[in-house]
Amino acid sequence: MTAYFAASDDTLAHARDDYFRVNGFGANGGYDDAWVDFKLGPIPMPFPNTPSRKRAVRFHDLHHALTGYATDVRGEFEISAWEIGSGCADHVAAWYLNLSGMVGGILAAPRRTFAAFVRGRHSRNLYRAAYDDALLGRRIGEVRRELGLDAPPPPARAADVGWFVLASLAGFAIGMVMLLMLVPAAIVANVAALFRRR
């Protein structure tokens, strides 16, 4: 998995397709897959690719191309923090996944995670946009300027620190719930995979 920072004159559609190619995600990024393959270190933690997650991931993938955050574990932690900082609107799956991802970032890369959160607090994202041909036809550079991603964020303010603490507490609570749900699912999926190999 790698970082992909799209060229300014690319359209969002071209950047999305190139991002899929660079990361080996297939022609449609796995949007139609029934399960999402996620690894917590060496441990496979598959989870269902719900309609709510499918709705959010289309924007999430565009955000990777716009921000340059990588698709490795730390990059996903960073983009989780950035999306929480900039707000996930009515995308429930994005709130849940990003809050728990942000907690992983606090544990694995706290400075990078905090910096991404502050960047999010001082920029915007696409979660309030309509995902349609008009959006996908727009140029990366224009969208970066509109979202405030073309300049470095200002230094963190007290409000940024306060919101980071609140988001972290919410993320720890959600992360614990998700772990309690995902661990049994991962055990079942891994046992089933062992039987399929026999």
N, CA and C of each residue as an Amber inpcrd file, in Angstrom:
protein
   594
   0.8420000  -1.1720000   0.0000000   0.0000000   0.0000000   0.0000000
   0.8870000   1.2360000   0.0000000   0.4030000   2.2670000  -0.6510000
   1.2630000   3.4100000  -0.8390000   0.4920000   4.7200000  -0.8060000
   1.2310000   5.8160000  -0.6820000   0.6140000   7.1370000  -0.7790000
   0.3300000   7.4290000  -2.2420000  -0.7170000   8.1480000  -2.4870000
  -1.0190000   8.5730000  -3.8580000  -1.5070000  10.0100000  -3.7880000
  -0.7180000  10.9140000  -4.3240000  -1.0580000  12.3360000  -4.3220000
  -1.3110000  12.7210000  -5.7650000  -2.5700000  12.9410000  -6.1120000
  -2.9570000  13.1660000  -7.5010000  -2.4330000  14.4970000  -8.0260000
  -2.1860000  14.5510000  -9.3270000  -1.7630000  15.7860000  -9.9870000
  -2.9110000  16.7940000  -9.9970000  -2.5730000  18.0690000  -9.9000000
  -3.5830000  19.1290000  -9.7860000  -4.5370000  19.1830000 -10.9610000
  -4.0470000  18.8430000 -12.1670000  -4.9190000  18.9620000 -13.3430000
  -5.7120000  17.6910000 -13.6300000  -5.5340000  16.6470000 -12.8120000
  -6.3570000  15.4360000 -12.9450000  -7.7900000  15.7230000 -12.5250000
  -8.7310000  15.0080000 -13.1170000 -10.0900000  15.0350000 -12.5870000
 -10.1540000  14.1010000 -11.3880000 -11.1780000  14.2880000 -10.5550000
 -11.3470000  13.3730000  -9.4210000 -11.5620000  11.9410000  -9.9100000
 -12.2830000  11.7730000 -11.0210000 -12.5270000  10.4190000 -11.5430000
 -11.2190000   9.7570000 -11.9530000 -10.3620000  10.4880000 -12.6650000
  -9.0850000   9.9200000 -13.0990000  -8.2070000   9.6290000 -11.8890000
  -8.1870000  10.5550000 -10.9300000  -7.3790000  10.3520000  -9.7170000
  -7.8540000   9.1310000  -8.9480000  -9.1710000   8.9650000  -8.8410000
  -9.7140000   7.7880000  -8.1370000  -9.2820000   6.4970000  -8.8240000
  -9.4120000   6.4590000 -10.1640000  -9.0540000   5.2470000 -10.8970000
  -7.5590000   4.9600000 -10.7990000  -6.7420000   6.0040000 -10.8490000
  -5.3000000   5.8360000 -10.7280000  -4.9270000   5.3790000  -9.3140000
  -5.6150000   5.9210000  -8.3220000  -5.4150000   5.5130000  -6.9250000
  -5.7320000   4.0180000  -6.7590000  -6.8150000   3.5460000  -7.3810000
  -7.1350000   2.1150000  -7.3390000  -6.0060000   1.2980000  -7.9660000
  -5.5130000   1.7640000  -9.1310000  -4.4650000   1.0240000  -9.8440000
  -3.1820000   0.9640000  -9.0280000  -2.7300000   2.1020000  -8.5030000
  -1.4760000   2.1670000  -7.7430000  -1.5270000   1.2580000  -6.5140000
  -2.6940000   1.1670000  -5.8900000  -2.8310000   0.3720000  -4.6690000
  -3.3100000  -1.0530000  -4.9090000  -3.5700000  -1.4090000  -6.1700000
  -4.0130000  -2.7630000  -6.4850000  -5.3960000  -3.0920000  -5.9640000
  -6.2900000  -2.0820000  -5.9760000  -7.6320000  -2.2660000  -5.4260000
  -8.6480000  -2.7870000  -6.4400000  -8.2500000  -2.9850000  -7.6980000
  -9.1960000  -3.4380000  -8.7150000  -9.9200000  -2.2590000  -9.3490000
 -10.6900000  -2.5720000 -10.3830000 -11.3170000  -1.5260000 -11.1930000
 -12.2870000  -0.6470000 -10.4160000 -13.0080000  -1.2210000  -9.4610000
 -13.9750000  -0.4000000  -8.7130000 -13.6370000  -0.2870000  -7.2270000
 -12.4050000  -0.5500000  -6.8870000 -11.9540000  -0.3600000  -5.5040000
 -12.5190000  -1.3330000  -4.4980000 -13.1490000  -2.4020000  -4.9660000
 -13.7360000  -3.3700000  -4.0500000 -15.0770000  -2.9360000  -3.4750000
 -15.7080000  -1.9210000  -4.0900000 -16.9740000  -1.3950000  -3.5680000
 -18.0710000  -2.4610000  -3.5370000 -17.9940000  -3.4260000  -4.4640000
 -19.0460000  -4.4450000  -4.5330000 -18.7540000  -5.6800000  -3.6840000
 -17.5790000  -5.7260000  -3.0560000 -17.2290000  -6.8880000  -2.2390000
 -18.1410000  -6.9830000  -1.0190000 -18.4250000  -8.2070000  -0.6060000
 -19.2910000  -8.4140000   0.5670000 -18.5510000  -8.1410000   1.8720000
 -17.2280000  -8.3720000   1.8750000 -16.4210000  -8.1840000   3.0830000
 -15.2360000  -7.2830000   2.7830000 -14.7710000  -6.5790000   3.7960000
 -13.5690000  -5.7550000   3.7110000 -12.4550000  -6.4900000   4.4380000
 -11.3120000  -6.6710000   3.7760000 -10.1580000  -7.3210000   4.3970000
  -9.3210000  -6.2570000   5.0980000  -9.2570000  -6.3660000   6.4040000
  -8.4810000  -5.4290000   7.2150000  -7.5840000  -6.2410000   8.1270000
  -6.3440000  -5.7950000   8.2770000  -5.4250000  -6.5040000   9.1740000
  -5.0350000  -5.5970000  10.3200000  -5.1460000  -6.1160000  11.5180000
  -4.6670000  -5.4460000  12.7210000  -3.3050000  -6.0560000  13.0140000
  -2.2510000  -5.4350000  12.4340000  -0.9340000  -6.0530000  12.4490000
  -0.9930000  -7.3140000  11.5990000  -0.5990000  -8.4660000  12.1540000
  -0.6440000  -9.7060000  11.3780000  -2.0050000 -10.4180000  11.4430000
  -2.9290000  -9.8730000  12.2330000  -4.2000000 -10.5690000  12.4660000
  -5.2680000 -10.0800000  11.4850000  -5.7940000 -10.9710000  10.6380000
  -6.8790000 -10.5810000   9.7440000  -8.1430000 -10.2500000  10.5430000
  -8.7600000  -9.1090000  10.2300000  -9.9790000  -8.6740000  10.9250000
 -11.0300000  -8.2910000   9.8800000 -11.5470000  -9.2550000   9.1300000
 -12.5340000  -8.9060000   8.1050000 -13.8290000  -8.3930000   8.7380000
 -14.4810000  -7.4610000   8.0300000 -15.7760000  -6.9910000   8.5050000
 -16.6900000  -6.7520000   7.3090000 -18.0120000  -6.7960000   7.5180000
 -18.9540000  -6.6760000   6.3940000 -18.8630000  -5.3180000   5.7080000
 -18.9660000  -5.3410000   4.3940000 -18.9670000  -4.1130000   3.5930000
 -20.4110000  -3.6210000   3.4950000 -20.8700000  -2.9680000   4.5490000
 -22.2680000  -2.5580000   4.6700000 -22.6060000  -1.4270000   3.6900000
 -23.8860000  -1.2130000   3.3960000 -24.2730000  -0.0740000   2.5430000
 -23.7700000   1.2550000   3.0900000 -23.7810000   1.4290000   4.4070000
 -23.2950000   2.6630000   5.0150000 -21.8050000   2.8430000   4.7620000
 -21.0460000   1.7570000   4.8650000 -19.6070000   1.8360000   4.6010000
 -19.3490000   2.1030000   3.1230000 -20.1060000   1.4620000   2.2200000
 -19.9430000   1.6850000   0.7810000 -20.2160000   3.1370000   0.4160000
 -21.2210000   3.7200000   1.0400000 -21.5710000   5.1270000   0.7740000
 -20.4260000   6.0540000   1.1870000 -19.7930000   5.7650000   2.3150000
 -18.7270000   6.6310000   2.8240000 -17.4000000   6.4050000   2.1120000
 -17.0850000   5.1680000   1.7440000 -15.7430000   4.8640000   1.2310000
 -15.4920000   5.5360000  -0.1140000 -16.5420000   5.8340000  -0.8860000
 -16.3390000   6.5280000  -2.1680000 -15.6920000   7.8990000  -1.9390000
 -16.1350000   8.5940000  -0.8940000 -15.5390000   9.8860000  -0.5500000
 -14.1680000   9.6960000   0.0930000 -14.0680000   8.6870000   0.9580000
 -12.8100000   8.3910000   1.6410000 -11.6770000   8.1770000   0.6320000
 -11.9590000   7.4320000  -0.4370000 -10.9370000   7.1820000  -1.4510000
 -10.5330000   8.4640000  -2.1640000 -11.5030000   9.3320000  -2.4560000
 -11.1650000  10.6330000  -3.0490000 -10.3150000  11.4610000  -2.0920000
 -10.6050000  11.3540000  -0.7980000  -9.8200000  12.0900000   0.1960000
  -8.3600000  11.6420000   0.1910000  -8.1120000  10.3400000   0.0060000
  -6.7210000   9.8750000  -0.0890000  -6.0010000  10.5840000  -1.2280000
  -6.6460000  10.6640000  -2.3870000  -6.0210000  11.3090000  -3.5520000
  -5.8200000  12.8040000  -3.3210000  -6.7350000  13.4340000  -2.6070000
  -6.6530000  14.8760000  -2.3680000  -5.6200000  15.2380000  -1.3020000
  -5.4980000  14.4090000  -0.2720000  -4.6290000  14.7390000   0.8610000
  -3.2350000  14.1310000   0.7570000  -3.1130000  13.0020000   0.0680000
  -1.8320000  12.3160000  -0.0230000  -1.5530000  11.3600000   1.1180000
  -2.5120000  11.1650000   2.0340000  -2.2900000  10.1850000   3.0980000
  -2.2380000   8.7880000   2.4900000  -1.2840000   7.9870000   2.9560000
  -1.0550000   6.6540000   2.3950000  -2.1530000   5.6850000   2.8130000
  -2.1430000   4.5130000   2.1800000  -3.1110000   3.4700000   2.5310000
  -2.4760000   2.3820000   3.3950000  -1.2760000   2.6440000   3.9400000
  -0.7290000   1.7230000   4.9340000  -1.4160000   2.0130000   6.2660000
  -1.0800000   1.2730000   7.3070000  -1.7880000   1.4010000   8.5820000
  -1.6850000   2.8200000   9.1300000  -0.4830000   3.3900000   9.1380000
  -0.3330000   4.7460000   9.6900000  -1.0400000   5.7870000   8.8440000
  -1.0030000   5.6150000   7.5340000  -1.7220000   6.5370000   6.6520000
  -3.2210000   6.4930000   6.8960000  -3.7440000   5.2890000   7.1350000
  -5.1740000   5.1680000   7.4420000  -5.4950000   5.8080000   8.7870000
  -4.5830000   5.6960000   9.7440000  -4.7930000   6.3740000  11.0200000
  -4.8260000   7.8910000  10.8120000  -3.9100000   8.4000000   9.9710000
  -3.8680000   9.8380000   9.7110000  -5.1390000  10.3270000   9.0250000
  -5.5650000   9.6200000   7.9880000  -6.7490000  10.0960000   7.2790000
  -7.9890000   9.9530000   8.1520000  -7.9960000   8.9760000   9.0480000
  -9.0940000   8.8770000  10.0130000  -9.1630000  10.1410000  10.8610000
  -8.0070000  10.5710000  11.3720000  -7.9700000  11.7750000  12.2030000
  -8.3530000  13.0100000  11.3960000  -7.8780000  13.0910000  10.1580000
  -8.2150000  14.2440000   9.3000000  -9.7260000  14.3010000   9.0390000
 -10.3240000  13.1460000   8.7370000 -11.7650000  13.1280000   8.4620000
 -12.5670000  13.4590000   9.7140000 -12.1340000  13.0080000  10.8750000
 -12.8210000  13.3710000  12.1180000 -12.6800000  14.8750000  12.3550000
 -11.4760000  15.4120000  12.1660000 -11.2660000  16.8450000  12.3550000
 -12.1040000  17.6930000  11.4310000 -12.2900000  17.2350000  10.1970000
 -13.0740000  18.0090000   9.2270000 -14.5510000  17.6230000   9.2400000
 -14.9160000  16.5680000   9.9480000 -16.3170000  16.1890000  10.1310000
 -16.8200000  15.2250000   9.0790000 -17.5720000  14.2230000   9.5120000
 -18.0610000  13.1730000   8.6020000 -19.5320000  13.3300000   8.2380000
 -20.1230000  14.4960000   8.5720000 -21.5160000  14.8060000   8.2140000
 -22.4430000  13.6730000   8.6740000 -23.2740000  13.1600000   7.7660000
 -24.2430000  12.1280000   8.1540000 -23.7740000  10.7190000   7.7860000
 -22.4750000  10.5550000   7.6000000 -21.9060000   9.2480000   7.2370000
 -21.5470000   8.4890000   8.5200000 -22.5200000   7.7340000   9.0160000
 -22.3610000   7.0320000  10.2970000 -21.1720000   6.0800000  10.2730000
 -21.0090000   5.3190000   9.1970000 -19.8880000   4.3740000   9.1170000
 -18.5590000   5.1060000   9.1910000 -18.4800000   6.2750000   8.5600000
 -17.2360000   7.0480000   8.5960000 -16.9150000   7.4940000  10.0180000
 -17.9260000   7.9450000  10.7600000 -17.6880000   8.3390000  12.1570000
 -17.1490000   7.1640000  12.9660000 -17.8070000   6.0040000  12.8700000
 -17.3890000   4.8360000  13.6510000 -15.9870000   4.3690000  13.2810000
 -15.7560000   4.1820000  11.9820000 -14.4610000   3.6570000  11.5440000
 -13.3390000   4.6510000  11.8050000 -13.6030000   5.9350000  11.5560000
 -12.5530000   6.9350000  11.7390000 -12.2370000   7.2020000  13.2070000
 -13.2500000   7.2090000  14.0680000 -12.9700000   7.4100000  15.4910000
 -12.1090000   6.2840000  16.0390000 -12.4340000   5.0430000  15.6580000
 -11.6110000   3.9280000  16.1400000 -10.2420000   3.9460000  15.4710000
 -10.1750000   4.3480000  14.1950000  -8.8830000   4.4610000  13.5210000
  -8.0040000   5.5330000  14.1400000  -8.6250000   6.6250000  14.5630000
  -7.8720000   7.7010000  15.1950000  -7.2110000   7.2150000  16.4820000
  -7.9070000   6.3530000  17.2130000  -7.3360000   5.7980000  18.4430000
  -6.1000000   4.9610000  18.1200000  -6.1810000   4.1810000  17.0650000
  -4.9950000   3.4330000  16.6370000  -3.8370000   4.3740000  16.3520000
  -4.1450000   5.5130000  15.7360000  -3.1150000   6.5010000  15.4530000
  -2.5270000   7.1100000  16.7040000  -3.3650000   7.3360000  17.6980000
  -2.8640000   7.8920000  18.9680000  -1.8570000   6.9300000  19.5970000
  -2.1200000   5.6370000  19.4720000  -1.2290000   4.6280000  20.0450000
   0.0250000   4.4140000  19.2020000  -0.1060000   4.4640000  17.8590000
   1.0110000   4.1290000  16.9790000   1.8160000   5.3350000  16.4940000
   1.1520000   6.4530000  16.2570000   1.8260000   7.6320000  15.6950000
   1.1250000   8.8900000  16.2050000   1.2610000   9.1900000  17.4980000
   0.4730000  10.2770000  18.0850000   0.6980000  11.6470000  17.4590000
   1.9280000  11.9940000  17.1410000   2.1860000  13.3240000  16.5610000
   1.5610000  13.4650000  15.1860000   1.7500000  12.4410000  14.3470000
   1.1730000  12.4800000  12.9920000  -0.3480000  12.5040000  13.0630000
  -0.9090000  11.7680000  13.9990000  -2.3650000  11.7150000  14.1450000
  -2.9110000  13.0620000  14.5940000  -2.2640000  13.6760000  15.5640000
  -2.7020000  14.9870000  16.0330000  -2.5630000  16.0270000  14.9230000
  -1.4480000  15.9890000  14.1780000  -1.2540000  16.9360000  13.0770000
  -2.3410000  16.7750000  12.0180000  -2.7150000  15.5280000  11.7140000
  -3.7730000  15.2870000  10.7300000  -5.1150000  15.7950000  11.2360000
  -5.3900000  15.6060000  12.5200000  -6.6350000  16.1050000  13.1080000
  -6.6910000  17.6300000  13.0100000  -5.6010000  18.3030000  13.3510000
  -5.5610000  19.7660000  13.2800000  -5.7330000  20.2270000  11.8350000
  -5.0960000  19.5250000  10.9020000  -5.2850000  19.8620000   9.4840000
  -6.7660000  19.7590000   9.1140000  -7.4160000  18.7070000   9.6000000
  -8.8400000  18.5420000   9.3370000  -9.6770000  19.6540000   9.9410000
  -9.3240000  20.0910000  11.1310000 -10.0620000  21.1690000  11.7980000
 -10.0020000  22.4670000  11.0060000  -8.9620000  22.6320000  10.1900000
  -8.7750000  23.8740000   9.4480000  -8.9420000  23.6720000   7.9430000
  -9.6280000  22.5940000   7.5670000  -9.9580000  22.3560000   6.1620000
 -11.3260000  21.6920000   6.1140000 -11.7670000  21.3540000   4.9300000
 -13.0660000  20.7110000   4.7530000 -12.8720000  19.4290000   3.9530000
 -13.9400000  18.6190000   3.8530000 -13.8750000  17.3910000   3.0610000
 -15.1060000  17.3040000   2.1610000 -15.2730000  16.1650000   1.5280000
 -16.3410000  15.9850000   0.5310000 -17.5840000  15.2990000   1.0810000
 -17.6260000  14.9820000   2.3570000 -18.7430000  14.2000000   2.8860000
 -20.1040000  14.8890000   2.7490000 -20.1230000  16.1870000   2.5380000
 -21.4030000  16.8820000   2.3550000 -21.7520000  17.0740000   0.8810000
 -20.8850000  16.6020000  -0.0050000 -21.1030000  16.7650000  -1.4490000
 -21.9450000  15.6190000  -1.9930000 -22.5140000  15.8400000  -3.1700000
 -23.1950000  14.7640000  -3.8950000 -22.1360000  13.9970000  -4.6900000
 -22.1560000  12.6840000  -4.5810000 -21.2080000  11.8580000  -5.3380000
 -21.8260000  11.6020000  -6.7050000 -21.4350000  12.4020000  -7.6890000
 -22.0210000  12.2960000  -9.0160000 -20.9830000  12.6780000 -10.0670000
 -21.4050000  12.6510000 -11.3340000 -20.4760000  12.9450000 -12.4310000
 -19.9490000  14.3680000 -12.3620000 -20.7650000  15.2870000 -11.8600000
 -20.3040000  16.6690000 -11.7480000 -19.1300000  16.7590000 -10.7810000
 -19.2270000  16.0730000  -9.6460000 -18.1190000  16.0710000  -8.6910000
 -16.8990000  15.3880000  -9.2900000 -17.0870000  14.2060000  -9.8730000
 -15.9680000  13.4310000 -10.3970000 -15.2830000  14.1150000 -11.5720000
 -15.9780000  15.0290000 -12.2470000 -15.3910000  15.7540000 -13.3690000
 -14.5740000  16.9660000 -12.9590000 -14.6030000  17.3140000 -11.6840000
 -13.8520000  18.4880000 -11.2110000 -12.3570000  18.1930000 -11.1240000
 -11.5550000  19.2400000 -11.1950000 -10.0940000  19.1130000 -11.1520000
  -9.5970000  19.0740000  -9.7140000  -8.5870000  18.2480000  -9.4970000
  -8.0080000  18.0700000  -8.1670000  -7.5510000  19.4040000  -7.5660000
  -6.8260000  20.2000000  -8.3200000  -6.3000000  21.4590000  -7.8000000
  -7.3970000  22.3990000  -7.3390000  -8.4780000  22.4730000  -8.1230000
  -9.6080000  23.3330000  -7.7760000 -10.2700000  22.8610000  -6.4770000
 -10.4420000  21.5620000  -6.3470000 -11.0860000  21.0140000  -5.1480000
 -10.1770000  21.1950000  -3.9340000  -8.8700000  20.9970000  -4.1120000
  -7.9440000  21.2250000  -2.9870000  -8.0480000  22.6640000  -2.4810000
  -8.0880000  23.6190000  -3.4140000  -8.2070000  25.0300000  -2.9970000
  -9.5170000  25.2630000  -2.2630000 -10.5990000  24.7050000  -2.7890000
 -11.9230000  24.8950000  -2.1950000 -11.9960000  24.3090000  -0.7840000
 -11.3210000  23.1970000  -0.5750000 -11.3670000  22.5230000   0.7300000
 -10.3070000  23.0400000   1.7050000  -9.4380000  23.9320000   1.2460000
  -8.4000000  24.4580000   2.1130000  -7.2230000  23.5200000   2.3000000
  -6.9780000  22.6600000   1.3060000  -5.8880000  21.6850000   1.3880000
  -4.6290000  22.1470000   0.6530000  -4.6480000  23.3440000   0.1160000
  -3.5100000  23.8260000  -0.6660000  -2.5310000  24.6540000   0.1660000
  -2.7690000  24.7580000   1.4590000  -1.8770000  25.5250000   2.3350000
  -1.6970000  24.7640000   3.6420000  -0.5580000  24.9530000   4.3090000
  -0.3770000  24.2700000   5.5950000  -1.3530000  24.8080000   6.6350000
  -1.8060000  23.9580000   7.5520000  -2.7380000  24.4370000   8.5920000
  -2.0280000  25.3550000   9.5710000  -2.7750000  26.2120000  10.2290000
  -2.1590000  27.0470000  11.2620000  -1.7870000  26.1920000  12.4700000
  -0.9940000  26.7440000  13.3950000  -0.6720000  25.9890000  14.6110000
  -1.9390000  25.6110000  15.3680000  -1.8480000  24.5250000  16.1180000
  -2.9970000  24.0560000  16.8960000  -3.4110000  25.1070000  17.9190000
  -4.7160000  25.2440000  18.0870000  -5.2720000  26.1630000  19.0840000
  -5.8300000  25.3420000  20.2440000  -6.1880000  26.0290000  21.3000000
  -6.7460000  25.3370000  22.4680000  -7.9950000  24.5560000  22.0890000
  -8.8280000  25.1380000  21.2210000 -10.0520000  24.4430000  20.7920000
  -9.7220000  23.1570000  20.0380000  -8.6630000  23.1900000  19.2370000
  -8.2500000  21.9760000  18.5120000  -7.8600000  20.8720000  19.4980000
  -7.1080000  21.2450000  20.5320000  -6.6890000  20.2740000  21.5430000
  -7.9070000  19.7140000  22.2710000  -8.8470000  20.5960000  22.6400000
 -10.0560000  20.1540000  23.3370000 -10.8740000  19.1810000  22.5140000
 -11.0810000  19.4960000  21.2300000 -11.8570000  18.6000000  20.3660000
 -11.1160000  17.2870000  20.1290000  -9.7890000  17.3610000  20.0770000
  -8.9960000  16.1370000  19.9050000  -9.1780000  15.2110000  21.1060000
  -9.1590000  15.7740000  22.2920000  -9.3550000  14.9730000  23.5090000
 -10.7400000  14.3390000  23.5040000 -11.7730000  15.1300000  23.1820000
 -13.1430000  14.5880000  23.1440000 -13.2780000  13.4900000  22.0910000
 -12.7330000  13.7280000  20.9010000 -12.8010000  12.7210000  19.8390000
 -12.0520000  11.4570000  20.2480000 -10.9310000  11.6330000  20.9410000
 -10.1440000  10.4740000  21.3940000 -10.9280000   9.6240000  22.3920000
 -11.5960000  10.2790000  23.3190000 -12.3980000   9.5430000  24.3050000
 -13.5290000   8.7780000  23.6120000 -14.2070000   9.4540000  22.6850000
 -15.2630000   8.7690000  21.9280000 -14.6830000   7.6160000  21.1250000
 -13.5050000   7.8320000  20.5420000 -12.8610000   6.7890000  19.7530000
 -12.4710000   5.5810000  20.5780000 -11.9670000   5.8020000  21.7900000
 -11.6230000   4.6710000  22.6590000 -12.8650000   3.8470000  22.9830000
 -13.9780000   4.5130000  23.2770000 -15.2190000   3.7940000  23.5890000
 -15.6930000   2.9910000  22.3780000 -15.7190000   3.6280000  21.2150000
 -16.1730000   2.9460000  19.9930000 -15.2020000   1.8380000  19.6060000
 -13.9050000   2.1070000  19.7600000 -12.9030000   1.0950000  19.4300000
 -13.0580000  -0.1700000  20.2550000 -13.3700000  -0.0060000  21.5300000
 -13.5800000  -1.1860000  22.3830000 -14.7920000  -1.9820000  21.9260000
 -15.8670000  -1.2860000  21.5990000 -17.0730000  -1.9700000  21.1100000
 -16.7770000  -2.6890000  19.8050000 -16.0800000  -2.0130000  18.8880000
 -15.7720000  -2.6310000  17.5980000 -14.8690000  -3.8440000  17.7710000
 -13.8910000  -3.7510000  18.6820000 -13.0270000  -4.9090000  18.9230000
 -13.8210000  -6.1000000  19.4390000 -14.7480000  -5.8220000  20.3560000
 -15.5730000  -6.9030000  20.8980000 -16.4330000  -7.5490000  19.8200000
 -16.7980000  -6.7660000  18.8030000 -17.5980000  -7.3090000  17.7040000
 -16.7210000  -7.9810000  16.6520000 -15.5500000  -7.3770000  16.3530000
 -14.7230000  -7.8680000  15.2610000 -13.9120000  -9.1050000  15.6210000
 -13.4750000  -9.2050000  16.8610000 -12.6350000 -10.3490000  17.2280000
 -13.3720000 -11.6760000  17.0140000 -14.6180000 -11.8280000  17.5040000
 -15.3180000 -13.0880000  17.2010000 -15.5210000 -13.3080000  15.7090000
 -15.8390000 -12.2300000  14.9710000 -16.0200000 -12.3710000  13.5200000
 -14.7190000 -12.7880000  12.8530000 -13.5950000 -12.2440000  13.3190000
 -12.2960000 -12.6030000  12.7530000 -11.9620000 -14.0670000  13.0460000
 -12.2750000 -14.5160000  14.2490000 -12.0110000 -15.9180000  14.6000000
 -12.8150000 -16.8440000  13.6940000 -14.0980000 -16.5380000  13.5240000
 -14.9550000 -17.3620000  12.6620000 -14.4440000 -17.3500000  11.2300000
 -14.0850000 -16.1680000  10.7180000 -13.6050000 -16.0600000   9.3340000
 -12.2990000 -16.8220000   9.1420000 -11.3950000 -16.7500000  10.1130000
 -10.1160000 -17.4470000   9.9850000 -10.2780000 -18.9590000  10.0940000
 -11.1750000 -19.4150000  10.9670000 -11.4490000 -20.8530000  11.0660000
 -12.0790000 -21.3510000   9.7670000 -13.0310000 -20.5850000   9.2360000
 -13.6650000 -20.9660000   7.9660000 -12.6320000 -21.0350000   6.8480000
 -11.6890000 -20.0890000   6.8140000 -10.6430000 -20.1010000   5.7840000
  -9.7720000 -21.3450000   5.9160000  -9.4780000 -21.7660000   7.1420000
  -8.6780000 -22.9840000   7.3350000  -9.3910000 -24.2110000   6.7830000
 -10.6930000 -24.3010000   7.0250000 -11.4530000 -25.4510000   6.5210000
 -11.5720000 -25.4320000   5.0010000 -11.6380000 -24.2390000   4.4030000
 -11.7320000 -24.1470000   2.9470000 -10.4360000 -24.6220000   2.2940000
  -9.3100000 -24.4540000   2.9610000  -8.0130000 -24.8580000   2.3920000
  -7.8270000 -26.3620000   2.4050000  -8.5820000 -27.0740000   3.2520000
  -8.4140000 -28.5370000   3.3730000  -9.1240000 -29.2670000   2.2480000
